[in-house]
Amino acid sequence: MRLRDRIAFVTGGGSGIGRAGAIAMAVEGAQVTVSDRDGAAAERVAAEIAAAGGRAEALALDMTDTPAVEAALAGTISRHGRLDVLHSHAGIQIEGRLEQVTPDEMDASWVLNVRSHFVAARAVVGQMRAQGGGSIIVTASNSGVQYDAEMIAYATTKHAAVAMVRQMAKDYARDNIRVNALCPGFVDTPFNAGFERQMGGRDRLEDYIAGAIPMGRFASVDEIAEAILYLASDASRFMTGHALVIDGGECL
């Protein structure tokens, strides 16, 4: 097992990519804390892991609540004595160009797509240093390495997340703390709602996918989960500061 007896914490783990990554890490032997703003969704994922013979606990967690995030991570470290993997995944997608996005919407994008990752990473880096290392995975997007039409809040904050990951990686490489950005393209989850609204419906989004992505399809959550496992495990032990793009060639 690639993550035997590792301790992992996932934010936004109640559905989609977060859920798939949490399950994949548990299958590979990790003890996983599944957190989500929707506590019931987190409970369902933890129960699914337990039913398959894995180890998980669930936690309702609003990533905009700094004290709650800090307390949740401190509690996991206290219960298990260490934290080996943080997958900071929670995020928000607000569509629109400059005149269509309000300052409050830009602030909301910043809080979830950048600040929450900063808070979570800051809460665990001391423990990871003390134990001799760890892996921090921040979900950005391929929108963090390219630009999407009429997505100013999303693209801006995802570029910022990638830059922050690279800075943290530079600062903590000597402590054996690896920090990498997960950069998916279009994955078939409800998170695409913003793009669907922008393009005029699911059919038009599917037409875009077929034409604009060289591989001609969405990614599955399981394909992204394999990348999460790679970044979480020793297979990527000499990788840090990397934006791992998994988008079927869209950004080429």
N, C-alpha and C positions, 0 to 999 in steps of 0.2 A: 504493500500500500504506500502510495506516494506521500501521504500526510498522516501516517500512523502516529497517534497520540499528540498531534499538534492541536493547539487551541486557536480557533478562528472566530472572528466576529464579523457579521455581515449587516450593513445598513440597507434599508430598502429591500429586504429579503423576502417579503411576502408574496411576490409575484414576479413574472418575467425573468429577466437575466439574474436578478438577485436570488430568486428562488432556485433557479437552475444551478447557479454557482454554489449555493449553500448545500444543496443535495449532493452535487458532485464532490465537494470537499468531504462531506460526511461519508460517502461511499468509499473514499480513499483513506478513511481512518481518523479524520479530524473530529474533535468535539466542537460543535458549531453553536454559537449564539446567533439566533435569527431575530433580527430586530426590524420593525416596520412601524410606520405611523399607525397603520391598521393592525392593532394587536391581535385581532382574531385571525387575520391572514397569516401573521407570524406563527400563531399557535398551530394553524393547519399545516404549515410547512414543517414545523418541528415534529408534529405528530406523524407526518408522512415519513420523515427521516427515521423516527423511532420504530415505526411499523416495518421498515425495511432492515431493521437491526442496527441502525446507526445511533449516534448520541447527539442530542440537540436540546437546547432550551430556547424559549421564546420570550420576547420582550417587546412591549409597546413603546415606541420611541419616536418622538418628534425631533427631527434633526435641526430644526430652527431653535430649539431650546438648549442653549449652551450648557447650563448647569446639569440638565438631564442627560445630555450626551456624555459629559465628563463623569457623572455618577455611574452611568451604565457601563462604561468602559472600565472604570475603577472597580466596580463590583465584579465584573467578569475576571479581571486580574486577581482580585482578592480571593474569589472562589476557586480558581484553578492554578494560581501561583505564577502564571505567565500568560503571555499572549504572543502567538507566533505569526498570525495572519490577521490583518485588518483589510477587509474589502469594503471601502467606503463608496457605496453605490447610489444612494438616494439622490434624486435630481428632479428637475422640472423643465418642461419645454413650453416656452411661450413664443408663438409665432408673430411675425410682423416686422415691418421695416421701421426706420427711425420715427416717422410721423404716426405710426400705429401703436407703438409700444409706449405705455405710460412710464413715468419715473418710478412709480410704485411697482410696476411689473418688472422693470429692470432691477430694482432692489431685491425683489423676490427671487429673481434668477440668480443674482449674485449670492444671496444668502444660502441657497440650496446647492448651487452648482460649483461654488468656490469656498465660501466661508465654512460650510458644514464639514467639508473635507479637511480644511485647516484645523478646525476644532478637534475633530476625531483623531487626526494624526498627532496633533500636539498632546493629546491625552494619553497616547500609547508609546511615544518615542522614548520616554525615560525608562520605562519597563523594558522595552526592546534593547536599549543600550545596556542595561544592567544584566540582562540574560545572555547577551552576546550576539544579538541580531534578531531579524524578523523581516517580514515582507508586508509592505503597505501597497495596496492596489487601489487606485482612485479611478472610478469610472468617469471618463471624459466622453469623447465621441470622435468619429472621423470629422465632425464639424470643428474639432479643435486643431485640425491640420489642414483644413480647407475652408471655404466660405460657401454658405448656402444663401440663395436668394431669399430676401425678406425674412431673415432669421437673426436680426441684430442682437437680441438679448441672448439667444442660445449660442450662437457662434462666438460672441465676445466672451461669454463666461467659460465656454469649453476651451477656448484658446488660453484663457487665464489659468484654468485647471491644469493644463499640460505644462505651462510655464512654472507653476507652483510645484508640480511633481518634480520637474528637473532641478529646481532650486533645492528642494528637500533631499533629492538623491545626491546632489553635490555635497551638501552639508553633512550627510550621515553615512556616506559610503565607508569611511574608515571605521565606523561602528558596526559594520556588517548589516546595516539596515538598508534593504533594497526598497526603492520607491518607484513604481511604474504606473503608467496610465493605460487603462484599458479603453480602446477607441473603436467601438463597434460602428458599423454603418447601419443600414436598415435591417432591423430584426423584427420578426412578425409578432409584435406585442401591442397592447393598447397604448403604449407610450408614443406611438405614431399619430395619435389623435391630432396633434398640432399640424403636422404635415398633411394629414387628410383634409382638415378644414381649409388649409391654405390652397390645396390643389383642387378642391371641389368634390371630394368624396373618395371612397375606397377604390372605386374603379379607376379613377384617374391616377391615384397613387400607384396602383398595380401597373398601369401603363408606363408610368415613369420608371418604375423599377425594371421593367422588361427592357426598356430602351436605354436607360442611362447607366445601368450597372453592367459591366462587361460579362459577369457571370449570369446576369438575367434573372435574378431571384433574390428574395429575402434570405437572410441567415436564420437559422433556427437558434433557439436559446441554448440547446445542447452544444452547438458549435462554439458559441461564446463561452460556455462553461468549460470547455476544454482549454481555452486560452487562460481562463481564471486559474485552473489547476496548474498550468505551466508557470504562471507568475507566482503562485503561492508556494510551489514546491522547489526542491533543490535542483530541478531540471533547469531553472533559470538563475542559478546561483551566481553567475557572473554578469547578470543583466540588471542595470539600474538606470533610471532616468530615461527610460524608453517609452515612446508612445506606440503601443502595439495596435496597429490598425487591422481590423478584420471587417472588410467591407465589400468583398467580391470584386475589388478593382475600381470602385467608384471614384476614388480620389486620384486615380492615375491620369 
